[in-house]
Structure formats: structure tokens, C-alpha cells
């Protein structure tokens, strides 16, 4: 827990320092800082997904990690999953998606992430918040020891990020900072 | 200050203690170039088309960067933004398009907020107990402090089949002296008449979007799923192109131009009519 609090505080302070007393427009330099913050959240998510999916993770630990993972998301965020054979989107609430991942019937699961990502520009939405999309690629390998079957796929994950300028009071001073929340995620199986 | 140092140390420690399974941890599979080459988002299509990212995709170029919208870079990018496997766009057409877009005196760029592009979303809805295809045409509009996508038009076969206005001799009408009889003949027009649209002006066009919303609001149309998304661009003078997503092995993947048409005067309206009426 301490680990995550420390991470949060660090990001909080760093982003507050970067963005104090700046206007609502996002300059390239600030965009870069927000990108880094957003990517950290995606990295956290990727780490949590790997832990939840791993068969070595105990049930109680997986539940704890699911709680942490859920905290990354804005309310009502959904996962929309489709495969090469099934173009239709299957919609899951984030928690349900994690629970399904945990319950997968493999003896060994290995989830890794390709060394590539793409971060879109940020667009402002009607309520003033900014929205962007980060694309990452995940490799999943599941092994069933009894049948000796291996399942492997690579999925593209397009992750919505919401970026919002917030304010807080520290020692009587108003500090502005940029906060990032994850939103809907589109999961598409790739041909790779 | 000391607190901050402690926090930073804790942060670094937390990274080192984390299991090596996250993004870019040791053992991450390496992209062999295919994902890097893929045009991963429509946003990246815009960037590449305009020459606003580095060749390896790792850097976003802004106006202050020396390579921002560099003509040579753009040329290389645009040449890989065509679907080369299934669409069969003629090479000479691509060359002509690139010549126009990369013109030295008057280069043309895509702009996210400039309009003249829209999305076509193939969806399914449940209508009268059956799964039916509904095509939604979406456009971007300014709203509040930013922008939003809105449903601009709807194409839905059951609606379209509902309105078949008869023409010429086949068309029933209210005779020109109906006013003198207090329009009592309206009874014939609307009672037991399957084609009341016969009594509408020449310019009458059914508003399918209103009908669609009416049916959704009454619970008669229920959203089911999305099967496909594509985009239509009319931003480049005298050109139309279609953008589709290609999910397949190889390097020619992602959001790519799948149809390219050189427009002569009047063609734009014809192409738009075709897009809107094709279903």
C-alpha cells in the first residue's frame, strides 16, 4: 500500500510543480509531462493485469490488486473486447474483465507487453476535460498442462485517458495539478 | 525537501520491487517493426499525413521543430498510408494525389477540427425482435469547452423501405380545389392509405434521424453492437478518400486509405449521396 501511496504522492507533487499557474491550453512541454504521467498509469495497469492473470498470484492478493487497478479508472469505464473470429464487441465492466482474467482455466499464464506504444494528441471535450488514447500491445500465453495445449494471442489495447486540471490547498496556497484517469479500453486481437 | 527526497526514493524502490511483468519490463517481447509501422490510431494517420511525427514514430513534431511538416518526410509517410493489399488503388492515381497534397507552393494538410470528414459506423440494433443493420454517420462538432462526436445521419433499410413516394400518374393527390370543400378529402389521404407520403411536397425528404431517435426513445430500437468503423475525407481539394482499419499480418496495417477518387466539379455531392444512400 505504501508503495502506491508513495507513487501517487510523487506524481501529485511532480505534476503540481509542472503545471502551477498555467493556463488551460496544453503546451507541447506540458503535453509531454502529461504523457509521462498517463504512461505511468498504463504501466501500473499492465503490471496489475500481469499479476491478476498469473496463476502464481493468490486469490486474496489478486483481489487486492484488482482493487488497486480499479482505482486507476474513471467510473463506468468498460472494456470492449473483440477477436479475429468474432468482430462483435463483448462489453465488460473493468472489474468483471479482471475477474474473468483471473478465472481463466490455464495452469500457466504469462502476460507480457510489447516494447511499443502510441500516445495520441489530447482533445478537449465539452466539459473542459481533455481526452486522449494510448495504444499498447499485449502478448498472452496460456498453457494447460493436462491437455498440453498452448493458447497464445497478441491484443492491441486502445486505452482512453482523461486529463483534468485540479486544485488543492497546501499550506494555504492553491496548487493546480493535472490528474489522469483511465477510461474505456478497446481490446482487439491482432494477427501478429 | 527531505520529504520529497524520501518520496522519490520510495518511488524508485517501488519500481525495483515490482514484478518484472509490466510494460517494458525485462523480458518484454520486442516489436519486429510491424507494430511500429502500423498506423495505430486515426490520430497517427493525421500526424503521418501531415508529417508531424518522426520517422520512427517516437517523437511528436510541433511547429517549433525543424522537421515539422517536412515535405520529404511527408512524402515517405503518405506513400505508406495506402492499403496496398486489397484496395487496388492505381499507382498513377496515388502519384497524382501525392503531387497535389505535397505541392510546394500550396501543400495541403488534414485538420482534425476543420470538418469535411466524418465517420461511418456499422452497428446492429434489435428492431421488432430482429437484429438489423443500422449505419450511423457521425460528425465532430464544437460543444461547450471542446468538441464532441454526434450522430448526423442514419441509414436504416426498414425506414427507407417505408417511404416510397409514387411518381407521375401513379401518385394520388389532393385536387387544387380541395380548399373549397374544407379539405374534406384528407380522409381519403390518410385513412387506409399506405402511401401518405404521396401528399408531401416534391422536396420532401424523410428525416430518418428523427425517426430513429423516436424509435429508440420508445424502446423499439435497442442497441446491440458495432461491427465496423470507417472514415470519409473530403478535406483535400478535388479529392475524396476513405480510411479503413486493416488488422492483418505484415507491415501494411492499421488505418490506411482504402479508396481514392479524384473529384471533378459536382462529383463531391454524387459521392456523398452514394455514401449516405448505399444501405
Interface residues (C-beta under 8 A of the other chain):
Chain A: X2 X3 X4 X6 X7 X9 X10 X13 X28 X31 X39 X42 X43 X44 X46 X47 X50 X51 X54 X84 X87 X88 X89 X111 X112 X113 X114 X115 X116 X117 X118 X120 X121 X123 X124 X125 X126 X127 X128 X130 X133 X135 X136 X137 X139 X156 X158 X188 X190 X191 X192
Chain B: X4 X7 X8 X10 X11 X13 X14 X17 X18 X19 X21 X22 X23 X24 X25 X27 X28 X29 X30 X31 X34 X35 X36 X40 X41 X43 X44 X47 X57 X60 X62 X64 X112 X143 X144 X145 X146 X147 X148 X225 X226 X227 X228 X247 X248 X249 X253
